[in-house]
Amino acid sequence: MKITEFKCENSQEEIAILHHRLKSIEYLTKLIETKQAEFVFKSEDLRTTLLVINAETFEEADRTLKADPLFPYSRLTVTPVTTTAEMVEEAQDYLGEQILSPAEIAHLVPPPVEIDDNQTYIFAVKTQAAFNPLVTKKEYDEILRKTLRSQRLHADQKKLQIIIL
């Protein structure tokens, strides 16, 4: 989920949002400590949060998100999150073809990492723009095939985590 704070118009609003942001950071820290969130990344200006919630149901995710003190003062964008390996399996299922072998897919599974609070990390987000409606199914399928074949290049590189949003 991408959470973007209310755009403040004056210093009074800035002071108010700072209070809500501080309470939100405390809440998000608790989510990480209790494993209710997989990742929480804040932008450099702290006005945007990227959040991956661990939840069994939509309702559980909804309650977790809305308990954030910053929620009422933010715009929310919810996007399904998947790893590269899951994206490959999903695309192959859609195509009804096996382009990458199970061994190749296994190499795409990101290893678990310990986050060091004293380090700086970059959160990579890949988004897929909507296709032009004039793109045919045949052309779209070929784009997927090329995307799948290109994943072989990722298998040899060490990465923190690639999450497709």
NUMARVO-258984 format. One line per field, with one value per residue: x negated, y negated, z negated of N, C-alpha, C in turn; residue in one letter. Coordinates in pm, 1 decimal. Layout:
BEGIN
n.c1 X;...
n.c2 Y;...
n.c3 Z;...
ca.c1 X;...
ca.c2 Y;...
ca.c3 Z;...
c.c1 X;...
c.c2 Y;...
c.c3 Z;...
residuo A;...
***
This chain:
BEGIN
n.c1 -83.4;-42.7;-77.3;8.2;-45.6;181.5;169.6;21.0;118.8;37.8;-157.1;-29.9;119.0;-98.4;-225.0;-24.2;-8.9;-259.5;-239.5;-51.3;-201.5;-418.7;-285.8;-195.7;-436.6;-520.9;-314.4;-352.2;-603.4;-539.0;-383.1;-578.9;-741.0;-562.2;-523.6;-310.1;-338.6;-523.6;-707.4;-797.5;-841.6;-956.6;-937.5;-1201.1;-1121.3;-939.5;-667.6;-541.4;-445.5;-536.0;-386.7;-368.1;-142.1;-95.1;161.1;441.7;694.0;894.4;1039.6;892.4;656.5;766.1;853.9;607.3;473.6;644.8;616.5;390.3;269.4;230.7;394.9;658.8;576.7;462.9;401.2;472.2;330.6;391.9;234.5;197.7;-59.9;-349.6;-610.8;-894.3;-918.7;-656.7;-518.6;-617.4;-517.3;-242.2;-213.7;-295.4;-95.1;125.7;54.6;43.1;-188.0;-520.2;-784.8;-1003.0;-1194.7;-1114.5;-1343.8;-1473.8;-1283.2;-1290.2;-1533.6;-1463.9;-1329.8;-1332.2;-1587.1;-1546.6;-1601.3;-1778.1;-1695.7;-1893.8;-1884.6;-2059.7;-2135.8;-2087.8;-1831.8;-1710.0;-1397.5;-1270.1;-1033.2;-832.3;-618.5;-340.2;-235.8;82.1;186.6;220.6;543.1;545.9;356.2;318.5;439.0;258.0;22.3;-7.0;-43.2;-290.1;-452.7;-441.3;-574.0;-833.6;-894.2;-897.0;-1115.2;-1318.2;-1353.2;-1540.0;-1780.4;-1775.0;-1811.9;-2077.8;-2171.0;-2238.8;-1995.5;-1816.6;-1533.2;-1284.8;-990.4;-696.6;-470.9
n.c2 115.6;-222.7;-512.5;-840.5;-1147.5;-1412.4;-1715.8;-1987.1;-2327.5;-2542.1;-2665.1;-2595.0;-2368.5;-2204.2;-2167.2;-2025.4;-1791.0;-1684.5;-1595.0;-1385.9;-1226.6;-1146.1;-986.0;-790.8;-676.9;-555.4;-366.0;-214.9;-108.8;64.8;245.9;370.4;485.8;671.4;835.7;785.6;636.7;662.3;500.0;159.2;-138.0;-467.6;-772.4;-1006.9;-1262.6;-1190.7;-1193.4;-1005.4;-669.6;-335.6;-34.0;300.8;521.0;799.1;1013.0;1225.6;1192.7;964.6;796.4;797.7;672.2;425.5;326.4;308.8;118.3;-104.6;-163.2;-308.4;-612.3;-816.2;-761.1;-889.4;-1127.7;-1099.7;-989.7;-689.0;-422.8;-112.2;177.5;496.6;706.0;877.1;1120.5;1151.7;1421.2;1515.8;1355.2;1457.3;1721.9;1667.5;1537.1;1743.5;1932.0;1789.7;1776.9;2045.6;2180.2;2306.2;2124.2;2053.5;2276.4;2480.6;2474.9;2241.7;2054.3;2088.9;1968.2;1706.4;1643.5;1428.6;1410.7;1436.0;1144.8;963.7;660.1;383.5;131.2;-80.5;-117.4;-232.5;-171.6;-90.9;-86.2;93.4;43.2;168.9;79.2;150.5;-1.5;-79.1;96.4;-14.1;-14.2;78.1;271.2;601.9;928.1;1125.2;972.9;876.0;1118.7;1192.7;991.3;1061.5;1310.2;1227.3;1073.1;1273.9;1433.0;1248.7;1249.3;1435.0;1305.1;1178.7;1379.7;1434.4;1219.5;1059.9;948.9;732.1;735.1;777.6;634.3;656.7;418.2
n.c3 0.0;67.1;-104.6;-116.2;-256.3;-352.7;-175.6;-303.4;-355.8;-506.0;-789.6;-1028.8;-961.8;-893.2;-1142.9;-1276.3;-1115.4;-1160.7;-1424.6;-1392.2;-1217.9;-1379.8;-1572.3;-1394.9;-1304.5;-1540.6;-1564.0;-1325.6;-1376.1;-1583.4;-1435.3;-1275.7;-1476.0;-1585.5;-1374.7;-1206.1;-987.8;-692.0;-557.1;-602.3;-456.1;-444.9;-263.9;-177.1;-262.2;-445.3;-396.4;-244.3;-265.3;-216.5;-253.8;-351.2;-451.4;-667.5;-651.9;-698.9;-596.7;-399.3;-561.8;-799.5;-713.0;-645.0;-895.3;-1027.8;-872.9;-898.7;-1164.0;-1185.4;-1299.9;-1111.7;-903.0;-856.9;-747.9;-503.9;-163.2;-0.7;180.3;296.1;393.7;538.3;414.4;510.0;536.4;757.5;835.3;788.4;969.7;1209.6;1204.5;1206.2;1457.9;1631.1;1578.1;1679.1;1951.4;2005.5;2047.6;1990.0;1936.1;1779.3;1586.3;1293.1;1129.7;1216.9;1141.6;865.5;805.1;817.6;590.3;323.1;74.2;-283.5;-479.8;-729.6;-864.6;-920.1;-1144.6;-1131.7;-875.4;-536.1;-309.1;15.8;154.8;402.8;646.0;890.5;1142.2;1349.3;1627.8;1772.9;2063.5;2400.6;2543.2;2802.3;2825.0;2909.8;2795.2;2872.2;2908.2;2646.6;2507.0;2614.3;2513.8;2243.5;2256.6;2331.6;2108.7;1913.7;2005.2;1969.9;1697.7;1632.5;1625.7;1381.6;1195.7;1137.3;998.1;687.1;469.2;250.6;227.5;463.2;539.2;707.2;788.6
ca.c1 0.0;-112.7;-1.6;-44.3;14.1;251.9;77.9;45.3;123.0;-19.5;-236.4;58.3;145.0;-225.8;-243.7;75.2;-43.4;-378.2;-189.0;7.6;-309.9;-491.5;-201.7;-194.1;-566.2;-514.8;-223.6;-415.7;-710.9;-471.9;-344.4;-699.8;-782.0;-466.0;-517.8;-186.3;-380.6;-645.8;-795.8;-748.7;-941.6;-912.9;-1012.4;-1296.8;-1051.7;-851.0;-527.1;-487.5;-477.4;-507.6;-355.9;-323.1;-78.8;-69.7;299.1;509.3;817.0;904.8;1090.8;780.4;570.6;841.1;848.1;469.3;445.9;724.6;572.1;277.5;316.7;220.2;489.5;762.4;514.6;381.0;460.1;425.2;332.4;371.8;193.1;151.6;-205.4;-397.2;-753.4;-924.1;-886.3;-511.1;-478.9;-651.1;-419.8;-112.8;-217.0;-299.8;39.7;210.0;17.3;52.1;-319.5;-629.3;-899.4;-1111.5;-1185.1;-1100.7;-1474.2;-1496.2;-1190.6;-1340.6;-1641.4;-1403.9;-1271.3;-1428.2;-1623.9;-1509.1;-1707.5;-1762.7;-1709.1;-1978.7;-1829.5;-2162.6;-2166.2;-1990.0;-1789.3;-1628.6;-1282.7;-1244.3;-893.9;-811.1;-476.0;-303.7;-139.9;189.3;159.3;310.8;646.9;523.7;265.3;397.3;405.7;135.9;-89.4;-19.1;-102.6;-432.6;-518.2;-457.2;-680.1;-962.3;-914.4;-936.4;-1252.2;-1412.4;-1373.1;-1661.4;-1890.0;-1767.3;-1843.6;-2218.7;-2206.7;-2196.7;-1905.6;-1749.0;-1397.6;-1214.2;-847.1;-624.2;-346.2
ca.c2 0.0;-350.6;-607.8;-974.0;-1242.9;-1535.1;-1823.2;-2100.9;-2459.5;-2646.3;-2614.9;-2535.2;-2231.6;-2130.2;-2128.8;-1921.9;-1665.6;-1630.8;-1520.9;-1261.2;-1146.7;-1085.8;-876.4;-688.5;-606.8;-467.2;-256.5;-131.1;-36.6;175.7;345.5;446.1;565.1;780.6;909.0;755.7;574.8;720.0;387.6;22.4;-230.5;-606.6;-855.1;-1095.2;-1373.0;-1122.9;-1217.3;-888.6;-542.6;-211.2;59.3;435.0;576.8;942.8;1031.7;1342.3;1151.5;824.4;725.3;780.4;568.9;301.4;278.6;273.3;-5.9;-215.9;-192.9;-400.6;-748.1;-904.3;-717.7;-987.1;-1247.1;-1049.4;-925.7;-551.3;-347.0;28.9;253.2;630.7;716.8;1011.0;1130.5;1184.3;1563.0;1528.3;1293.0;1552.1;1832.2;1613.3;1514.1;1874.1;1989.0;1716.8;1816.5;2190.2;2221.1;2302.7;2058.7;2073.4;2405.0;2464.2;2438.1;2100.0;1977.3;2097.1;1869.8;1573.1;1623.0;1347.9;1468.1;1351.1;1053.7;890.8;516.8;314.4;-3.1;-181.1;-119.4;-292.6;-76.5;-142.8;-0.3;91.1;66.7;174.0;71.4;180.6;-96.7;-17.2;109.8;-79.3;81.8;130.2;386.0;725.6;1034.8;1188.6;883.3;876.8;1246.9;1191.1;905.0;1144.3;1409.7;1157.1;1037.8;1395.9;1470.4;1151.0;1275.9;1516.4;1213.4;1145.8;1495.4;1435.2;1099.6;1054.6;836.0;730.1;784.0;708.5;650.8;602.8;355.2
ca.c3 0.0;68.1;-185.4;-90.4;-349.8;-315.4;-137.5;-391.9;-291.6;-591.0;-902.1;-1127.9;-914.6;-902.5;-1283.2;-1306.2;-1048.1;-1229.0;-1540.6;-1341.6;-1160.9;-1491.5;-1623.1;-1291.1;-1307.3;-1658.2;-1529.1;-1224.2;-1445.3;-1652.5;-1334.3;-1239.8;-1592.8;-1605.6;-1247.4;-1134.3;-862.2;-636.7;-529.4;-610.1;-405.0;-439.1;-169.3;-244.3;-328.9;-541.7;-363.4;-175.1;-328.7;-144.9;-361.5;-314.9;-571.5;-675.5;-697.2;-642.2;-528.4;-362.9;-678.9;-892.8;-655.1;-654.3;-1034.7;-1057.8;-803.4;-952.5;-1300.6;-1175.4;-1331.6;-996.6;-799.8;-816.6;-689.8;-393.9;-45.3;-0.4;304.1;264.6;510.7;501.9;406.1;538.3;563.8;897.0;857.5;797.5;1095.4;1316.2;1199.5;1248.4;1602.9;1698.0;1567.7;1772.8;2087.6;2021.6;2095.9;1892.6;1999.4;1683.2;1515.8;1148.0;1071.9;1246.3;1057.0;727.3;791.4;811.4;457.9;246.6;-55.5;-398.0;-520.7;-854.4;-841.5;-1016.1;-1162.9;-1108.0;-732.9;-446.5;-207.8;125.5;180.7;547.2;682.1;1034.7;1171.5;1487.2;1681.9;1851.2;2205.5;2494.4;2579.6;2936.8;2816.3;2922.8;2701.1;2923.3;2875.3;2500.4;2468.6;2652.2;2414.8;2123.1;2282.6;2325.6;1968.3;1843.8;2044.5;1913.5;1554.9;1617.5;1594.0;1238.8;1111.6;1099.8;924.2;547.0;446.8;121.4;252.2;570.5;522.0;819.2;743.3
c.c1 -88.8;-22.4;-67.7;30.3;87.5;148.5;113.5;33.1;55.9;-90.9;-150.4;90.6;18.6;-249.8;-147.9;36.3;-167.6;-338.2;-133.1;-100.4;-389.6;-414.2;-198.1;-323.5;-572.1;-428.0;-288.8;-531.7;-653.6;-430.9;-463.9;-740.4;-690.8;-444.4;-384.4;-215.0;-512.6;-751.0;-722.2;-863.8;-880.0;-997.9;-1105.6;-1229.0;-949.4;-702.5;-460.8;-536.6;-443.6;-498.3;-308.4;-273.8;-67.3;70.4;358.3;631.8;809.0;948.0;979.8;685.3;636.4;832.0;707.4;435.4;518.4;691.1;451.6;328.7;311.2;325.5;592.6;707.9;429.8;465.8;394.4;436.1;299.8;342.6;154.2;-0.8;-245.4;-548.1;-772.5;-886.5;-735.5;-458.5;-503.3;-548.5;-282.6;-107.6;-218.8;-164.0;132.8;182.8;40.3;-78.1;-419.5;-752.1;-1021.8;-1088.0;-1162.2;-1232.4;-1505.0;-1406.9;-1239.5;-1452.7;-1589.2;-1342.4;-1372.3;-1460.6;-1575.3;-1629.2;-1674.3;-1786.0;-1790.2;-1929.2;-1930.1;-2202.3;-2056.6;-1958.9;-1708.7;-1519.2;-1249.6;-1099.4;-883.4;-661.0;-453.9;-199.1;-33.5;149.0;262.4;416.9;632.8;423.3;350.9;355.9;275.9;12.4;-114.7;-86.0;-251.8;-512.4;-541.3;-569.1;-818.4;-995.2;-960.9;-1080.0;-1354.6;-1440.5;-1495.7;-1781.1;-1892.7;-1819.0;-1987.3;-2259.6;-2157.4;-2112.2;-1849.1;-1610.4;-1343.9;-1068.4;-780.7;-492.6;-261.0
c.c2 -123.1;-450.7;-744.3;-1072.6;-1357.2;-1641.9;-1947.8;-2232.6;-2568.0;-2582.0;-2549.3;-2390.2;-2145.5;-2080.8;-2015.9;-1788.5;-1603.6;-1547.5;-1385.3;-1168.3;-1076.0;-967.9;-760.3;-608.7;-512.6;-344.9;-160.6;-50.6;84.3;285.1;432.2;537.5;685.3;863.6;891.3;686.2;637.9;610.9;257.7;-64.9;-368.7;-679.7;-947.3;-1209.5;-1322.9;-1138.8;-1099.8;-762.9;-429.8;-103.4;191.5;500.2;727.7;960.9;1152.8;1303.7;1003.4;742.2;698.8;671.0;431.8;242.8;233.8;138.2;-123.5;-249.2;-287.2;-541.8;-845.8;-874.3;-824.2;-1109.2;-1212.3;-999.0;-788.3;-491.3;-202.8;102.5;393.1;637.6;860.7;1008.2;1161.6;1329.1;1582.9;1467.3;1388.0;1665.2;1786.4;1595.1;1646.1;1943.1;1922.4;1763.1;1965.4;2247.8;2219.8;2248.9;2070.7;2204.8;2379.5;2424.1;2290.0;2012.0;1975.4;1995.4;1726.7;1542.0;1545.4;1413.6;1377.7;1264.7;993.8;743.8;455.7;169.9;-113.8;-191.4;-192.9;-191.4;-147.5;-41.3;-13.4;128.0;62.6;168.2;98.4;80.2;-20.6;-12.1;31.7;23.2;137.5;246.2;512.4;826.6;1102.2;1104.1;881.2;1005.4;1250.1;1101.0;983.7;1246.1;1344.2;1116.5;1159.8;1435.4;1374.2;1175.9;1363.2;1428.5;1180.2;1258.5;1494.3;1315.9;1109.3;929.6;844.6;788.9;706.5;738.1;581.8;546.5;319.8
c.c3 0.0;-2.3;-167.3;-178.8;-280.2;-282.3;-218.2;-316.6;-375.5;-710.4;-1010.1;-1089.1;-923.1;-1044.9;-1319.7;-1242.5;-1111.1;-1350.3;-1496.0;-1285.3;-1271.6;-1549.2;-1522.6;-1291.3;-1426.9;-1628.6;-1429.8;-1282.4;-1518.7;-1553.8;-1293.8;-1354.8;-1614.6;-1479.0;-1174.3;-1002.1;-819.9;-614.9;-556.4;-562.8;-399.7;-335.4;-247.4;-318.5;-431.6;-511.0;-291.7;-244.8;-231.8;-251.2;-304.4;-443.1;-559.2;-731.9;-627.5;-560.4;-492.7;-484.0;-780.1;-841.8;-668.2;-795.2;-1073.2;-997.4;-868.9;-1097.6;-1301.4;-1202.6;-1213.8;-889.5;-761.0;-742.6;-567.2;-278.4;-34.0;139.1;269.1;394.3;465.6;509.0;430.9;556.4;711.3;927.4;872.4;927.0;1212.4;1319.9;1247.1;1400.3;1679.8;1691.1;1668.0;1916.2;2114.1;2075.8;1980.9;1964.1;1909.4;1609.9;1366.7;1080.7;1097.0;1159.5;912.5;704.1;781.4;675.5;373.8;112.8;-168.4;-437.7;-656.3;-823.4;-955.3;-1026.3;-1133.7;-961.1;-656.1;-338.4;-101.0;151.9;327.7;574.0;833.3;1057.6;1319.5;1531.9;1760.8;1997.8;2285.7;2535.4;2721.0;2938.9;2819.2;2816.2;2743.2;2887.9;2723.9;2453.3;2501.4;2557.2;2285.9;2141.3;2271.9;2181.7;1889.8;1878.1;1982.8;1765.4;1530.2;1580.8;1445.2;1150.3;1062.6;1014.1;780.6;528.9;306.0;136.0;369.9;547.9;638.4;766.6;862.2
residuo M;K;I;T;E;F;K;C;E;N;S;Q;E;E;I;A;I;L;H;H;R;L;K;S;I;E;Y;L;T;K;L;I;E;T;K;Q;A;E;F;V;F;K;S;E;D;L;R;T;T;L;L;V;I;N;A;E;T;F;E;E;A;D;R;T;L;K;A;D;P;L;F;P;Y;S;R;L;T;V;T;P;V;T;T;T;A;E;M;V;E;E;A;Q;D;Y;L;G;E;Q;I;L;S;P;A;E;I;A;H;L;V;P;P;P;V;E;I;D;D;N;Q;T;Y;I;F;A;V;K;T;Q;A;A;F;N;P;L;V;T;K;K;E;Y;D;E;I;L;R;K;T;L;R;S;Q;R;L;H;A;D;Q;K;K;L;Q;I;I;I;L
***
